[in-house]
Amino acid sequence: MAFASVSPTPAPAPAPPPRAPQATPPGPPPVLPTAAPTRAPAPGDRAVAAPALPVERRTLPGGVRLIVERRPGAPRTAIEIAWSGGVAAEPSARAGGTAVLAAAIAAACLPLAVDDGGALTARAGRWHLAVRGTWPSVAWREGLRTAWSCPASARVGAALPGARDRVVRDAALAAASPAQRAAALAARARWGADPLGLDAHRTGGVAALSIDALRAQQAGQLATAPIVVVVGDVTVDELAGVLADAGPWREGAPAAPRPGGPPPPIAQVFAEHPSAGAAVAIALPGLPAADPDRAALDVLAAILAAPTGPLADARAGGALTIAVPDGAERGGLVALLTGPAPLADRVAAVRDALATLAAAGPDPGAVAAARADLLAEQDRPEVRAAALARAALTGAADPRVALAAVDVAAVARVAAALLRWDQATLATVQPPDHTPAVDRLMQRPGRRASRHALTRPRWRRR
């Protein structure tokens, strides 16, 4: 599973001045304390006004969709080109092919971007393949030509063998990581064959795929009409002028076959790992990408990820990250604990903190701080370009507008609905001497054998 952690929330910034209250989106009433407040409403109680930055959209005759957020005088320009069809659309026999293509694009095209003072990378997403980069505003046209033409070029084809080797190597490293294994186990146990249950590091038969097959994937995947997002001192007319002769294109890649729905989630799964470390992934219900409360879930995840937030006690002695995977029909909220075994006390701390947050609702100041940090992230051109592309691919609302509309009631409603321990799936990866079977043996009356002795092969026991 792709486990992209939510960045920990920095110390709260000065709160913005209160604004007029905004109507709460429809939904069940939030679970909030019944006592009447004795303080004035905090800034987090209210939504904030979204910055009025112009976003222009246009569809070219060939089907290419353009999205431009103009920022007059901006020193740098961010460009993102996204093609539909990512990891979730891969057949099992070609699992990992999109990751190979992304690695080849990054290796082959970065030198061209650097020549123009820019930077370029590529990402194999769950639902798309994206090429992204930033350039000085005076060189945005050169950057666009590189991001547009290089991915389908022979340069990338020549880089495919080395990229395939790197992807296979990275998959082996992921398999050796307790954290990655726990995340993959939790995704599979909760969502089964649904695209959310896929392991982002699966390689399937990609190591055995011929270079010709990978080049055919390159040609096929990049032949679909992409979405082009530009954030900087550019107009949609200027962008359309540069791409006027682009094409022809065919329709976007078909969506991956959708199963009837994920099976009932498994409550707990365990796996042994030969390392000294351990990991527990806690997968909870989430929201689809286009759900009206999806931005409120992002704010809730940022509150949970904050170093001094509700899960501070669960960080003791290890690390904790939060991920919010989603798709068109469902989503999730995943907390990943890592550190020395055993992790039972830290898992209990997570359980207690989530129960308290679901019952009492979030602190208004924490909502204000988390929302302000997420909105500040949208000020970064490269983050904004990626967010606009993702929203266009999933049918979600403009992320900046959606975040600005989040208030305490929305976050409380999401917390009450989703932070349910009776709906959690726990995947535990730990050393052999901490598995449940060994724990049961150690708890028997009169048991004196060491954990190490209990995990030795039978013929070696004394």
N, C-alpha and C positions, 0 to 999 in steps of 0.2 A: 504494500500500500504506500502511496506517496505520503510521506509524513513531513509536511511543512509546518514547522512550529510557528506559533504566533510570538512575535518578539515581545519580551518582557516590557511592561509599561514603565517608562521612566517616572521620576518623581513628578507629582502633579504640578502642572503649570498654573499660573494665576488664572482664576476662573473668569470667564467673560461676563459682562454685565447681563442681568436678567432681561429676557425678551418676552414678548407676548406668548402666552401658552398656545401650544398647537394641539389640535384634536388627536386623541389617541386612536391608532388604527383599530379596526374592529377585531374582536376576539374575546376570549373568556376573561373575566375580571382578574387582575393580578392578586396574588396572595401577599398582602402587606400587613404590617402591624396594625392592630385595631385601636391602639391608643392614639388620641389626638395629638398631633405634633405641637411642640411648645416653642419651636423655632420658626424663623422666617424661611420660606422656601429657598433651598439651595439652588445654585445654577444648574446642577444636574437634573433638577425636577422638570426642566423645560427643554424642549428642542431648541436648536439654534438655527439661524437663517443660513442657508447655503450660499457661499460666495457666488456672485453673479459673473461667472466667466462664460463667454460664448462658446457653445459646442455646436459645430456645423456638421451636417451629415449629407451625404450624396451617394447615389448608386450609379456607377458608370454603365454604359450600354452592355459591356461584357459581363456584368454581374459583380464586379469588384465594389465592395462597400467602403466608403471613405468616412472617417470620423476625425475631425480636427478641433482641437481646443486651442484657440489663438491666445498667446501671451505676448503682447507687444513688448519689444525690448528685451525679451528673454535671451540670455547669453548662449544657452544651449538648447538643442531641439531633440526630443525623444521620438523615436520611430518604432512602432511595433507592427509586424505583419503576421497575421495568424491564419492558418489553414485548419479547417475542421477535420476531425478524424485523428485521434491520438491513441494513447495506450489502450483505452477501452474499446477501440474499434479494431484492434489487432486480432487476427486468428491465433489460436494457441501455438500453431506451428511456426508463426513468425513473431512470437512475443519477444519484444526487445528491438524490433526493427526500427521503430520510431526513435528510440533512444540512440541507436547507432546513427541514424540520419541527423539527429540534432547534434551529436558529438562531432560528426564530420563537417557539418555547416560551421560550427564554432571554430574548429581548427583551421578550416580552409579560408573562411571569410574574414576572420579577425585581422590578419595582416593588411587586407585592403582597407578596412575601416581605420586602422591605426595610421595609414598613409594620409588620411584626410583629417587626422586629429580626433578620431572618434574611438568608440569601443563597441564591440558587437558580441552577442552570445545567442544561443538557441536553446529552447526548452521543449522537451517532450512531455506535454501535459496529459492529464487523463482524457481530455476531450479535444485537444488540438495540438498542433505543432506551431511554435511561435519563434520568430526571429526578432530580436530586439536590440536596440543600440541607442547611443546618444552621440551627437556631433555638435561642434560649434555652429551657431545659427548661420554663420556665413557659408557653411559647407553642408547645409542640410540636403541640398539636391544631390551632391555627390554621395552622401550617406544613404539617401533613398535609393539611388541606383545600385549601390552595393547590396543593401538589404533586399532589394527587389530581384536582382539578376543573379547574384552569386549562388544562392541556394540550389538553383537548378543547373549550375554550370558543371563543366568537366572537372574543375578544381575540387568540387565536393565529391564527385565520383572517384577521383584518385585518392581521396582521404578516407574512403569507406573501409578499406582493410584495417588500417590502424585504429579507426573509431570502433570497429567491431571488437577488436582485441581489448580496448579500454573498457567497453561496456561489459564484456564477460568478466574482466578483472574486477570491476566495481561490484558486479553481482556476487562474486565470491567473497569480497570484503563485507558486503552487506549480510551474507549468510553467516559470517563469523561474528556479527554484532548481536549481542543479546537484545539491544533496543530495537533494531530493525526486525529481528525475528519475532519479538513480542508484538510489534505493530502489525506485521503481516498475519500472525495468528489471530489477533483480535479482529482484524478486518474480515478474514475468512470465516471465523466463527459467528460473526454478527451478520454479515451480508451475503455469505455464500458465493454463488456464481454471479451475483449482481456486479456491475462494473465497480462499485465501491469496495467490493471484496478483493479486487485484484491487487497483487503485490507489484509495486512500481519497479522492483528490481528483478522481476522474473525475466528470464532470457529465453525460455522454451528451447526452440531449435535454432536460435539465431547464430550460435557458434558454427552450426553446420550449413547455414545459408550461403549460397555462392555469392560472389560479388555481383554477378549479373542479376541475381534476384534482388539484391539490395539496390542496385541501380534502377531496376524496374519499379521498386517501391518509391524511390526518389522521384522518378518521372511521374508516376501515378498520383502520389500525394500532393505534389506541387502543381498539378494541372488543374486543381480546383480553384474557383474564384475566391481569393482571400479577403480578409478584412484588413484595411490599412489605417492605422491610427497614428496621428502626428500631434504632439503637444509642443508648442513653441511659437515663434513669431512667423507663422505661416497661415495662409488663408486656404479655404477649401478650393477656391478657383485656381490658386497656384499649384496645389497638389494635383488637381484634376488635369491641369495643363501638362504636367510632367508625365502623367500616366495615361494620357489621351489615347496613345496607340497600343496600349497593353492588351493582351489577350491573343486569340480567343480562349475562353474558359469553358469548362463544363460545370455542371451543378456540383455542390459540395458533396463530400464523401458521405455515403449512407451511414446512419447511426448504427452502433453495434446492436446485434440482436438482443432484445430485452427479455429476460426471463419473466415468468409470471409474477415474480416478486421474491425477495429473499426468504429463506426458510426461517422458522422461529429461531431467534438468537440463542446460542449456547451460553449458559451462565458462566462457566469457567473452563479454561483449557490450560494444560500445563505442558512444558517441554523442558528437557534437560539441556544444559549447555556446559561445555568443558571449561569455561572461564571462571574467574573468581567473582565476576560481577553478576548482577541480576537485573531484570527489568520486568515491569508490570504495565501492560497497556489496558486502560479502562475505557471501553467504548460505550457511549451513551447515544440515545436518539438525537437527531439533528433536524435540519430543515432543508428543503430543496433550494436550489440556487435562486429561483425567482420568487420565493416566499416573501410576503410583505414584511415579515419580521426577521428576515435573514441578516440585515444590518445590525439589529439588536443582538443577535447571536454573536456577531463579531465583537461587539462591545463587551458582552458577557465573557467571551473567550479572553479578551485583553485584560479584563478584571481578574480572571482566574490565573493568567500568566504573570501578573505583577509580582515582583519579588516580595513585596510586603502586603500582598492581597490575602484573600481568604485561605489560600493554600500554602501560606508561608510555613506552617508547621510541617507540611508534607515534604518540604524541600530539605529538611534537616538531614545532613549526611549524604546528600546526593543531588541529582538534577531532576527537574520537572519541566516538561514542555506540553503545549496545548496545540492540537490540530483541529481544523474544522473542514473535513471533506464534505463534498456535496455533489449532487448531480441534478438531472432534470426532474426526478421523481422523489428523491429522498436525500437525506444527509446525515451527518453524525457529528459528535463532539468527542474527541479522544484525548485523554490525559496519559502521558507516558512518564513513568517513574523509573529512574535508573540509579544504581548504586550498589553497595555491598549487600549480599543476602544476610538475613531475610528482610523482606520489605513489608511484612504484615502490619507493623505499627504505622508505617507511612500510608499504606492503603487505608487503614482505619481512620487516619487523620483526614484523608480525602473524603471518605464517606461522611464523616461528621460535618466537615465544612460545607459540603454540597447540600446536606440536609438543612443546615442552618440557613444557607443562602436561599434555598428554595422556599423555606417557610417565612423568613423575615424580609426577603427582598434585598436588593443591593443598596449600599450606601450612596446617597446622591452625589457626594463629592467624588467617589470612585467612578461613577458613571460619567460625570463631567470630565474627569481627567482622562479616562480611557477614550471617550469620544473625541476629545481635543487632540490626543496623540494620533488617532487614526485619521482624523481630518488633516493633520499636519503632514502625515505620510502622503496624502493625496496632492500635496503641494509639490512633491518631487516629480518632475516630468516623466521619468521612466516608470514610476509606480502608477501614476495617473494613466499613462498610455496602456499599461498592462491591464489596469482595472476596467478601462473603457472597452478594450478588446474582449475581455472575459464577459462583461455584461452583454455585449452584442452577441456573443456566441451562445449564451445561456438564456437570453431573454430577460435578464434581471434589470432592475432600475439602475439609473445612474448612481454609482456607489457614493459619490460625494453628497448628492441630494438625499439618498436614503440614510446615510450616517447622520446628517444634520437633523433629520426628523426623529431620531431616536431620543426617547426620554426615559425617565426612571420607570414609569409604568410599563413601557414596552419591554425593558430588560427584566423587570420583575415577572412579567407574564411568561417570558421565554424560560426564565429560571424555574418557575413553578411547573411548567409543562415538561421540561427536558431533564432536569437534574433529579432523576428518579433512580435510586439505587436498585430498586426491584426490576428495572429494565436494563441494568448494566451487564456488559460482557467483560470478563476479566481474563486476560491472557498473561500467564506467568512463565518466564524463562529464567531458570536458576541452576546453580551447580547440582550435580546428582545427590550430594549429601543434604540437600534441602527440599527434596521432592516430598509430596504428601505421604507416599508409602513409608519413607524413612521416618517422617515425623510421627506417623501412627505407631511404628515399632518403638521409637524412643519413648513414647508416652505410656507403654505397657508397664504395669507394676513389676518392679524387680529388674527391669532392663538396665544393664550396665555396659553393654557393648558400645563402642564408639561409633559415631556416624561413619567414619571412614571404613570401619570393619563391616558395617551393615551394607555398604555399597560395593564391597569387593565381590568378585565372582565367587560363587558358592564353593568351588573347589579350593579356593585360597583361604577360606575362613578357618580360623583355628577353633 
